[in-house]
Amino acid sequence: MQRRPEGAPRRERREGGRGERTSRRKICQFCHDHVREIDYKDANRFLKRYISDRGKIEPRRKTGTCAKHQRALSLALKEARQMALLPYTADHMRGMHM
């Protein structure tokens, strides 16, 4: 740990206390990549980023997609589920019966 030399000015503390951080704004990946259309056949793109480990569609606040692309994304994911390209539920939950 470095010590402050004698007579050196102290750093000013920020208002608000400990642990307060400003979050960085997330950008819509579809807008950034200039995607015109979100197609249900691109299921590989959706698997990791836009679907949770439980098989749910991730919300906008988590993924950073804009409202326009989130609507198109949810429709594409639902079409991919109906065409059996994506599972409705997580794989590890399928075998469990109560």
Buried (B, 14 or more C-beta within 10 A) or exposed (E): EEEEEEEEEEEEEEEEEEEEEEEEEEEBBBEEEEBEEBEBEEBEBBEEEBBEEEBEBBEBEEBBBBEEBBEBBBEBBBBBBEEEBBBEEEEEEEEEEE
